[in-house]
């Protein structure tokens, strides 16, 4: 069997040459949605990026968090505002946090920032379903696997009741030898420490890992592996495919109130 070319497998911008137009579409759609449905702004820390856009629905119950991607080194929450549209259409509130980026901080720091964001959202008195795309899928799994009372004794163990990771990364060591790691600065030990696949699985919780049908074999392997490993450890796991989607179009169903993806997230808020 030939050795895997991790640069080819993980360099999504090279794999999808039309990515600039797709991301410009995110920005355009997000700006339009923010004008139509202005978010409530929250802060979870002292930094300029320690902010959360809360797109409020009209229902009580769990809040869905959406964490943006960008390989921990690009974008912010404002590029994903449109991802709240589908769930807002069902009256479900969606929180979209931003975070500091590598190389200014480490991936471990970003995990800590997302924990702080979840702690701030806990002040609203509602449990969380955490979703995310790409690096955000990684962070969603990290939030699910966090021991919340150990992090903050005032938080409930089941603060995060489920995670829905879209095109997520759960084993980070394959990135070490790629161009993506220039900003991340991982050695193998640090990459392993930041990989939720190497953490204690959150038995009793729920994880969906979905991936675009047109994504690389490694992205499919990553999601199938965490579904298998965590599933055997007592997590209610589910693997799914977004038909024909590439890495950048896999999140498109979030903006559609009638999509299967939105229906599943709504179901996760009700279980």
N, C-alpha and C positions, 0 to 999 in steps of 0.2 A: 504494500500500500504506500502511495506517495505521501510525502510530508505535506501537511496543510500549510498553505501560504496565508498566514494570518493577516498580512497587509491587504491582500485581495479580499479576504473574507470580511474584514471589519471596516475597511475604508468605504463607508456608505456614500460619501460624496463622489468618489471615483466610480462607484458602481452605478450611481443614478445621476448621469450628467445633467439632467434637467432639474437638479435640486435647487438651484437659485430661483427659478421661476416658482417652484412649489413652495419654498419658504417665503417668497414675496407674497404669494397667495395667503399664507398664514397671517402675515402682518396686515394685509389688506382686510381680510375677513375678521381679524381680531379687533382692528380699529373700528370697523363698522359695528361689531357686536358691543363693544364698550360704549359706543355712542347710543345704541339702542337700549342697552341694559347696564347702566353705569354701576361699577362695583363699589362695594364698601371697602375702604382701605384699612388694613391692620398692620401692626408692626410686631416683630418677634425678637428684635435685637437692635443694636445700636447702628449697624451699617446701613448704607443707602440701599442695598439690595435685600436687607432683612425685612421684606414686606410681603404681604399677602393680599391678593385681590379676591374679595368674597362676593361671588355672584349669587345673591340670595334668591331662594325659591319661596314658595308660599306654604311649605309643609314642614312640620316638625319631624323629628327622626334623624337618623344618621346623616352626616355631612360627607360628601365625596370630595376628596383632595385630588387634584391633578398636578403632577410634578413634570415639568418640561424636560426635554432631552437636550442634546448638544455636546455629548461626551464630556460632561462636567466642565466644559471650557468655552461654551458659546451660548447665546440666547438668554432670555429671561422670561418671566411669566407672562409678560405682555404679548408675546408672540403666540400664546396659547389660549387667549381669552375666548376665542370661538369654540374651543373644546368644551365650554360650559353650556353651549346652546342646547344640546340634546337632552341633558338631564334637567336643565332649567325648564324645558318644555313639559316636564312631568312634575314641576313644582319642587324639584330637589335642588338644594343649595350646593354650590361647587366653589371650593377654595383653591386658588392658583398661587402658590408661593414662588418667589424668586430666591436665588441664593448666590453667594459669591462664587467666582470661577477660578479654576486652575489656570495658570500656575500661581496666582496670588494666594490661594489656599490649597490644601490637600483634599483628596476625596474624603478622607476621614473627617476633615473639618466640615465638609458639605453634609455628610451624614449627621453630624452634630447639629448643624443648622436646621435640617429638616426635623430632627427631634424637637428642637426648640419651637419650630413652627407648629408642630402637632401639639406641643404643650400649650401654646397660646390658643390654639383652636379648641382645646379641651375646656378652656374657660367658658366656652359657649354652652357647656353642659350636654354635649351630644357626642356619641361615639363616631368613629371615622371609618370610612372605606377609602383606602389610599390607592389611587391609580397613577400611572406614569408611563412615559414613552422613552425608550432607549435608556439613557442614563437615568431618566426618571423612573423607568421600570425597575432598575437596580435599586434606586432609593425607596421605591414602594415596598419591595421585598425586605429591605433593611428595616423599614418602619414596622412591618408585620412581625419581624423576628426580634424586635426590641423588647427587653424586659422593662416595662414601663415603671412598675413600682421601684425597681432598682435604680432607674434613672431619676425618678422623682417620687418620693413616697406618697405624695398626694394624688398620684395618677392611678386609675384602675388598670388592672392587668389586661383587660380586654378593650383598652382605649381604641386600638386599631383592630376592627373585627374581621377585615378581609383586605386583600390586595388584588389589584387587577393590573398586571404588568403587560404592556404592549411593546414588543420588540426589545425585551429587557436583556440586561447583562448581569449574570449572577456569579460567574467565575471570571475574574479579571486578569489572571496570569497570562492568557494568550495575548493580551494587549502590550505586554512588556517590550517585545521586540518590534513593535510597529511605530509608525510616525505619530500615531495618536498619543503615544506615551511621552512625547517631547514635553507637552504641557503638564502631564500628570506626574511625571517623575517617579514612577513606581519601580522598585526592585521586586523580586518575586515574593519576598516575605510580606511587604506592604500590600501588594496586590492581593495576596491570599487573605490577609487580615481584613481587607475591605470587601471581601467576597461573601455575600450571604449564603452561598452554597456551602461554605465551610463553617457557618455558624450553627448553633443548636436550632433545629427546626421548630417552629412554633406550633407544636401539636395542639389540635383542637381548633386551629384557625383555618381560614380558607384562602387559597391562592389560585387565581387563574393566570396562566401565562399564554399569551397569544402572540402570533408572529405573522407578518405578511407572507402570503403564498410565494411571492417572487423574491423573498429575501435570501441571503446566503445560507449555505448549509450550516455554518457555525451558529448563526442566529437561531435556526431551527433546533440545533443540538442543545444550545444553552437553555432554551425553554423546555424542551423535552426532558433534559437532565434534571432540572430543579423540580419539575412535576413528578418525576419518578422517585428521586431521592427523598424529597419532603413528603410525598405521598406515602411511601413505605414507613415514614416516621410519624404518621398520624395526622398529617395536614390534609384537609380536603382539597385536593388539587385537580385542576382541569387544564388540559392543553387545547388550544384552539388556533385556527388559521383564518386570517382575513383574506378571502379569495382574491387572487391577482394583484394584491397590494405590494408595493415596494416599501422600503424603510420609511419613506416620507409620506406615503399615502395611507399607511396602516392606521393612522389616527383619524382619518376623514369621517368614519362613522360616528365619532363622538359628537359631531355637529348636527347629526340627524336624529330628531326625536323618535323616528320610526325604525331606527337600525337595531339589529340584533345585539350589537355591542352595548347600546344604551339600555336595552331591555335587560341584559344580564347585569349591568351595574345597578339598575333599579332593583333587581331581584336581590343582589347582595346587600342592599340597604334594608331589606325587609326580613332577612333571615336572622 
